[in-house]
């Protein structure tokens, strides 16, 4: 059996492409539960803000704490699963929780600094800023992981900006349904091959 | 330089092997997922999976997830070695010319 230089180059390119597809598949399946989780939190907390504004702060606080804890639990479980599949990655799980906790701390410092700098602002502006931060983070992650994640972030970003500038009175409801909904739908889309 | 692996080098089987080789050592891939990644028909996939299985390069596991039948495939140790050798051959071929 003879293989030409061109055939060999093509075969190696096919192998790289196949490896890329598997990495993307893993990236999508890892990202999906986080999008669904935070989409649900956005849906519940924003709907509460719209219909029961007195309970909004408590709902957001509970949602963010629950979401942060579940994010660490999910990421640690995923790292543990990767470690059981691949022995060279078995230490990942023990480091994952600490790294994610520190990352959440960095994000918290960023938002506290942001609040201090741009104060005064109203709840709608603050909601839009935080939501925009995360939707743009999904877009940035999508550039590295796969374009589906980029488009989920882009659609969510468009929904946030549209809601902020066009739907002042019903902004929270819009953010619950369109913002949270696009994250949930996006998470379900990522689970499909 | 060792020659190419004739079972693996065929285009579809090369891509199947590359996808399965990118999984972790104990990771299995569902047939439906592999088929979607390959963009191939059931018949085409079955033909090439059978050829790889006959060569001892893949293991096919059939079980049930709840009441739903499930077929999963994985590269065997022999398959991983053969794939690594074939990739080394392709790289050497490019380097030599």
Boltz contact constraints between the chains, C-beta under 6 A:
constraints:
  - contact:
      token1: [A, 1]
      token2: [B, 4]
      max_distance: 6.0
  - contact:
      token1: [A, 1]
      token2: [B, 6]
      max_distance: 6.0
  - contact:
      token1: [A, 3]
      token2: [B, 4]
      max_distance: 6.0
  - contact:
      token1: [A, 5]
      token2: [B, 97]
      max_distance: 6.0
  - contact:
      token1: [A, 8]
      token2: [B, 90]
      max_distance: 6.0
  - contact:
      token1: [A, 8]
      token2: [B, 93]
      max_distance: 6.0
  - contact:
      token1: [A, 8]
      token2: [B, 94]
      max_distance: 6.0
  - contact:
      token1: [A, 11]
      token2: [B, 14]
      max_distance: 6.0
  - contact:
      token1: [A, 11]
      token2: [B, 90]
      max_distance: 6.0
  - contact:
      token1: [A, 12]
      token2: [B, 90]
      max_distance: 6.0
  - contact:
      token1: [A, 14]
      token2: [B, 14]
      max_distance: 6.0
  - contact:
      token1: [A, 14]
      token2: [B, 15]
      max_distance: 6.0
  - contact:
      token1: [A, 15]
      token2: [B, 18]
      max_distance: 6.0
  - contact:
      token1: [A, 18]
      token2: [B, 15]
      max_distance: 6.0
  - contact:
      token1: [A, 18]
      token2: [B, 18]
      max_distance: 6.0
  - contact:
      token1: [A, 18]
      token2: [B, 19]
      max_distance: 6.0
  - contact:
      token1: [A, 19]
      token2: [B, 22]
      max_distance: 6.0
  - contact:
      token1: [A, 21]
      token2: [B, 37]
      max_distance: 6.0
  - contact:
      token1: [A, 22]
      token2: [B, 19]
      max_distance: 6.0
  - contact:
      token1: [A, 22]
      token2: [B, 22]
      max_distance: 6.0
  - contact:
      token1: [A, 85]
      token2: [B, 24]
      max_distance: 6.0
  - contact:
      token1: [A, 85]
      token2: [B, 26]
      max_distance: 6.0
  - contact:
      token1: [A, 85]
      token2: [B, 27]
      max_distance: 6.0
  - contact:
      token1: [A, 86]
      token2: [B, 24]
      max_distance: 6.0
  - contact:
      token1: [A, 193]
      token2: [B, 33]
      max_distance: 6.0
  - contact:
      token1: [A, 193]
      token2: [B, 36]
      max_distance: 6.0
